[in-house]
Amino acid sequence: MAKQKEPLVKHIYTADPSAHVFNGKIYVYPSHDLEHDGEDNDDGDEYQMEDYHILSMDDVDAPCIDNGEALNMRDVPWVSKQMWAPDCAEKNGKYYLFFPARDKKMQFHIGVAVSDNPVGPFKPEPDYIKGSFSIDPAVLVDDDGSAYIYFGGLWGGQLEKWQTGEFVENPAEIPADAKALGPQVAKLTDDMLQFEAAPQEITILDENGEPIKAGDEDRRYFEGPWMHKYNGKYYLSYSTGTTHYLVYAIGDSPMGPFKYAGRILEPVIGWTTHHSIVEYKGKWYLFYHDSSLSGGVNHRRCVKFRELKYDENGKIITMKPYED
Ligand code: FUB
């Protein structure tokens, strides 16, 4: 087990791992953190990523391969900077890389790039997905072939700025006792390149069926959504940002609502926490990152993974990142 908590790769800094099993192999789609001395602030200016490298493993015990550059921002016409946390989905033998980045007006949107190979190279669409905004796309292709994209992140991720459906540079602060902002969900078109309909906000409910409040920072949504299915239920998991937990909520529909169900991972070294959950050969794994490889520098992170277990009621057993 100790081996699984080593960084997957050490020759580059990686973060925000979206793990998938394609054709029996594990593929990890991370951000590629760069070494620089940019300002560290609440707007995320320190996360200056420019490209993606896809990682792959033949099995959980096999070496992790860096398959080289799969997409660079210089090849994406609408992007100005900050290629943040991506995800990938497969449909009908094609692979779709979804990625957030800032456009020339410094607004985050979500783009898509296509390849015949899970490790790329990926060819980007000329413009971002119409109607997309904010960061951290995660895609679920459901059992019936319908695909759903989840996204959104507070602060640097600009989710607060899109509450009206238009970009508002300085929105009013959300009061602590008001409903927290949820992540967004949209069904994707059959060709995976656009939203089928305008995105909807997801509601996350507490144990009394009331929406989680903005001031409930241990449980409210911050960024990094992930969706997986377990025993027919939809598990929405995410980061609580300021309190640094990975938590989850369970629902009966991919569109929600979801009921808060507990904590997955206690805080890691570094400010951000971002993850994915994937089943491989009958076991479940949590992929996540921390800043241990750089000795704690927030924007020089490394991707790790460990086994995740459920109890008999389908609840995820909470993990401590530095204990077995
Ligand atoms: O990697 C840049 C940003 O940091 C991601 O988009 C967030 O989820 C956080 O991990």
Residues whose N, C-alpha, C, O or C-beta is under 5 A from the ligand:
A	BS01	FUB	A15 D16 S31 Y47 W84 A85 I135 D136 E223 G224 T272 H274
